[in-house]
Amino acid sequence: MIKITGGELRGRVLSAPVPPNVRPTAARVREAVFSMVGQRLDGWSVLDLFGGTGLIAIEAASRGASPVTVVDRNAAALACIRENVAALGANVRVVSGDAANPRPPADFVYLDPPFKEPIRPWLERAAALCLRVIVAEARAPVEWPERLRGDGVHGFALDRARTYGDTAVALYVRIGADTGGAEADVVGDDRGVIEDDGGGESAEGKPLGVPRVVPGDELA
């Protein structure tokens, strides 16, 4: 049973069966992510490039983010995401497509590519799409780069990196952006493994500055 960890939908359960080869992000990792970024994301645009079950996108929408866009190219994952979004009434835009395709930028880009792929190219891809904050997941251990080029004008700096079991999490902040509030302790005992290519409340932290809202893609 997978529950939303924060916001208006806190405690609600995802109804759709998890597709083959998709292992949703652990509760303690989700708690950590939103402790770093902020427990309230009102006015933030969010882009989740590897949707899986739609869990991270729903967590962001639950915390007030809008617009929230989730992308996946796998048919089973897309069906799962749409079912979860509809059942919870979450304000999430579901897009069928490849994470490498061009798309509008967002304040917060969430990135959890297949573990078998090198993380650096995807980090640079996320930096080109991000206006403020990137959170990335990878299989631990990871040697995270200290800087990302971004759009060539505004780069990103590694702000925090944490490891939870076999899952490594990194937070990158656009250079010149404000930093967030103190990181909260996280709880939970489920395992934090994300998806592979086949499948496609703690104390409140303050969001990282005042974001600019950018429209996302159209519904798939």
C-alpha positions as CSV (number, residue, x, y, z in Angstrom):
1,M,0.0,0.0,0.0
2,I,1.5,3.3,-1.1
3,K,0.3,6.5,0.7
4,I,0.8,10.1,-0.1
5,T,3.1,11.6,2.6
6,G,2.1,15.3,2.7
7,G,-0.3,18.0,1.7
8,E,-4.0,18.0,1.1
9,L,-3.9,14.3,-0.1
10,R,-1.8,13.1,2.8
11,G,-2.7,9.6,3.8
12,R,-4.6,8.8,0.6
13,V,-3.6,5.5,-1.1
14,L,-2.6,5.0,-4.8
15,S,-5.3,2.7,-6.3
16,A,-3.6,1.5,-9.5
17,P,-1.5,-1.7,-9.4
18,V,2.3,-0.9,-9.8
19,P,3.4,-1.8,-13.4
20,P,6.1,-4.5,-13.9
21,N,9.6,-3.1,-13.5
22,V,8.4,0.0,-11.6
23,R,9.3,0.3,-8.0
24,P,7.9,3.5,-6.5
25,T,10.0,5.8,-4.4
26,A,10.1,4.9,-0.8
27,A,8.1,7.0,1.7
28,R,11.2,8.1,3.6
29,V,12.9,9.3,0.4
30,R,9.8,11.2,-0.6
31,E,9.7,12.8,2.9
32,A,13.4,13.8,2.4
33,V,12.8,15.3,-1.0
34,F,10.0,17.5,0.2
35,S,11.8,18.4,3.4
36,M,14.6,19.7,1.2
37,V,12.5,21.5,-1.4
38,G,9.6,22.6,0.8
39,Q,6.4,21.1,2.2
40,R,4.3,23.9,0.5
41,L,4.8,24.5,-3.2
42,D,2.0,26.9,-4.0
43,G,2.8,28.7,-7.3
44,W,5.6,26.3,-8.3
45,S,5.5,24.6,-11.7
46,V,6.8,21.0,-11.5
47,L,8.1,18.6,-14.2
48,D,8.6,14.9,-13.4
49,L,10.5,13.4,-16.3
50,F,10.1,9.6,-15.4
51,G,6.6,9.2,-14.1
52,G,6.4,5.5,-13.1
53,T,3.2,5.5,-10.9
54,G,2.9,9.3,-10.9
55,L,3.7,9.3,-7.2
56,I,6.1,12.3,-7.1
57,A,3.9,14.4,-9.3
58,I,0.9,13.7,-7.1
59,E,3.0,14.5,-4.0
60,A,3.9,17.8,-5.5
61,A,0.3,18.6,-6.5
62,S,-0.8,17.6,-3.0
63,R,1.5,20.3,-1.6
64,G,0.0,23.0,-3.8
65,A,2.2,23.0,-6.9
66,S,0.6,24.0,-10.2
67,P,1.0,23.3,-13.1
68,V,2.4,19.8,-12.5
69,T,3.4,17.7,-15.5
70,V,4.4,14.0,-15.4
71,V,6.1,12.3,-18.4
72,D,6.4,8.7,-19.3
73,R,6.7,6.7,-22.5
74,N,5.6,3.3,-21.3
75,A,1.9,2.4,-21.9
76,A,1.5,0.5,-18.7
77,A,3.0,3.3,-16.6
78,L,0.9,5.9,-18.3
79,A,-2.3,3.9,-17.6
80,C,-1.2,3.6,-14.0
81,I,-0.5,7.3,-13.7
82,R,-3.8,8.3,-15.2
83,E,-5.7,6.0,-12.9
84,N,-4.0,7.3,-9.8
85,V,-4.4,10.9,-10.8
86,A,-8.1,10.4,-11.6
87,A,-8.8,8.4,-8.4
88,L,-7.2,11.1,-6.2
89,G,-8.5,14.1,-8.1
90,A,-4.9,15.4,-8.4
91,N,-4.2,18.4,-10.5
92,V,-1.6,16.7,-12.7
93,R,-1.0,16.9,-16.4
94,V,-0.1,13.5,-17.9
95,V,2.1,13.5,-21.0
96,S,3.0,10.5,-23.2
97,G,6.5,11.0,-24.5
98,D,10.2,10.5,-24.0
99,A,12.1,12.4,-21.2
100,A,14.6,13.5,-23.8
101,N,12.1,15.4,-25.9
102,P,11.9,19.2,-25.8
103,R,9.3,20.6,-23.4
104,P,8.6,23.8,-21.5
105,P,10.7,24.5,-18.4
106,A,9.5,24.3,-14.8
107,D,10.6,25.6,-11.4
108,F,11.2,22.2,-10.0
109,V,12.4,19.3,-12.1
110,Y,12.4,15.8,-10.7
111,L,14.6,13.2,-12.2
112,D,14.9,9.5,-11.7
113,P,16.2,7.9,-14.9
114,P,16.8,4.1,-15.2
115,F,19.5,3.0,-12.9
116,K,21.5,1.5,-15.8
117,E,21.9,4.8,-17.5
118,P,24.7,7.4,-16.5
119,I,23.2,10.1,-14.4
120,R,25.3,13.1,-15.7
121,P,23.7,13.4,-19.1
122,W,20.2,13.4,-17.5
123,L,21.3,16.0,-15.0
124,E,22.4,18.3,-17.8
125,R,19.1,17.7,-19.6
126,A,17.2,18.5,-16.4
127,A,19.3,21.7,-15.9
128,A,18.4,22.9,-19.4
129,L,14.7,22.6,-18.4
130,C,14.8,23.9,-14.9
131,L,14.2,27.4,-13.6
132,R,15.0,26.9,-9.9
133,V,15.5,23.4,-8.3
134,I,16.5,19.9,-9.5
135,V,16.1,16.7,-7.4
136,A,17.7,13.6,-8.8
137,E,17.8,10.0,-7.7
138,A,20.2,7.3,-8.6
139,R,21.5,4.0,-7.3
140,A,24.0,4.5,-4.5
141,P,26.9,5.1,-4.4
142,V,27.0,8.2,-6.7
143,E,29.6,10.7,-7.4
144,W,27.4,13.8,-8.0
145,P,28.9,16.6,-10.1
146,E,29.4,19.8,-8.1
147,R,28.1,22.1,-11.0
148,L,25.7,21.8,-13.9
149,R,25.9,24.0,-16.9
150,G,22.2,24.7,-17.3
151,D,21.3,27.1,-20.1
152,G,24.9,28.3,-20.3
153,V,24.0,31.5,-18.5
154,H,22.5,30.3,-15.2
155,G,24.1,27.1,-13.9
156,F,23.2,24.9,-11.0
157,A,25.2,24.0,-7.8
158,L,25.0,20.9,-5.7
159,D,23.3,21.9,-2.5
160,R,22.7,18.6,-0.6
161,A,23.2,14.9,-1.2
162,R,21.8,12.1,0.9
163,T,21.7,8.3,0.7
164,Y,18.8,6.1,1.9
165,G,19.7,2.4,1.5
166,D,20.5,1.9,-2.1
167,T,18.9,5.2,-3.2
168,A,21.0,8.3,-3.5
169,V,19.3,11.7,-3.7
170,A,20.8,15.1,-4.7
171,L,19.4,18.6,-4.7
172,Y,20.7,21.2,-7.2
173,V,19.9,24.8,-6.9
174,R,20.1,27.4,-9.6
175,I,23.0,29.7,-8.9
176,G,21.6,32.9,-7.3
177,A,18.4,31.2,-6.0
178,D,17.6,31.3,-2.2
179,T,18.2,28.2,-0.2
180,G,15.4,26.4,1.6
181,G,14.6,25.9,5.3
182,A,16.2,23.4,7.6
183,E,16.0,19.8,6.5
184,A,13.6,17.7,8.5
185,D,14.1,14.3,9.9
186,V,12.6,11.6,7.7
187,V,10.8,8.4,8.7
188,G,9.7,5.2,7.0
189,D,10.9,1.7,6.5
190,D,10.1,0.9,2.9
191,R,12.8,0.4,0.3
192,G,13.7,3.2,-2.1
193,V,14.2,1.9,-5.6
194,I,12.8,3.7,-8.6
195,E,12.0,2.5,-12.0
196,D,13.9,0.9,-14.8
197,D,13.4,1.6,-18.5
198,G,11.0,-1.3,-19.0
199,G,8.4,0.3,-16.8
200,G,8.9,3.2,-17.6
201,E,4.7,14.4,7.9
202,S,8.0,15.7,8.9
203,A,8.6,19.3,9.9
204,E,7.8,21.9,7.3
205,G,10.6,23.3,5.1
206,K,10.4,26.6,3.3
207,P,10.3,26.5,-0.5
208,L,13.4,27.8,-2.3
209,G,12.4,31.3,-3.1
210,V,9.4,32.7,-5.1
211,P,9.1,30.7,-8.3
212,R,7.9,31.7,-11.8
213,V,5.0,29.7,-13.1
214,V,5.5,28.3,-16.7
215,P,2.8,26.5,-18.6
216,G,3.4,22.8,-19.3
217,D,2.5,20.5,-22.2
218,E,-1.0,19.6,-23.2
219,L,-2.7,16.6,-22.0
220,A,-1.7,13.4,-23.8
